Amino acid sequence: MAKSKKKVETMFLVCEETGDYNYTIRRKPGGEKLKLSKYSPRLRKHTSHVEKKK
């Protein structure tokens, strides 16, 4: 029997201050949303980014 594979989805990391889609990630669905401190090119500083589907 073949194993069923969980589908990997493309998610986006969105800047909370500007709303820009700065980064893309590939991960399995489910679990909690990521909240990371990443660099925002528009603001030229690190801001918090939240995972979002487009």
C-alpha positions in Angstrom: 0.0 0.0 0.0 1.2 3.5 -0.8 1.5 6.1 1.9 -0.6 9.2 1.5 1.6 12.3 1.4 0.7 15.5 3.1 0.6 18.3 0.6 3.1 21.1 1.1 1.7 24.6 0.7 3.3 27.9 -0.1 2.8 30.5 2.6 3.8 34.1 2.7 5.4 36.1 5.6 3.7 39.5 5.7 5.1 42.5 7.5 2.7 43.7 10.3 3.7 47.3 9.9 3.6 47.8 6.1 1.5 44.8 4.9 4.1 43.8 2.3 4.6 40.2 1.3 8.4 40.0 1.8 9.1 36.3 2.2 7.7 32.9 1.0 8.0 29.6 2.8 6.8 26.1 2.0 5.4 24.1 4.9 2.7 21.5 5.7 -0.7 22.8 6.6 -1.8 22.8 10.3 -0.1 23.8 13.4 0.3 27.3 14.7 1.0 30.4 12.5 4.6 31.5 12.4 5.5 34.9 13.8 9.1 35.9 13.1 11.3 38.9 13.2 12.5 39.5 9.6 14.0 42.3 7.7 11.7 44.7 5.9 13.3 46.4 2.9 10.8 49.3 2.8 11.4 50.3 6.4 15.1 49.2 6.4 14.8 47.5 9.8 13.7 44.2 11.4 9.9 44.0 12.0 7.6 41.2 13.0 6.2 39.1 10.1 3.2 36.8 10.3 2.4 33.8 8.2 -0.5 34.2 5.7 -2.0 32.4 2.8 -2.5 34.5 -0.3 
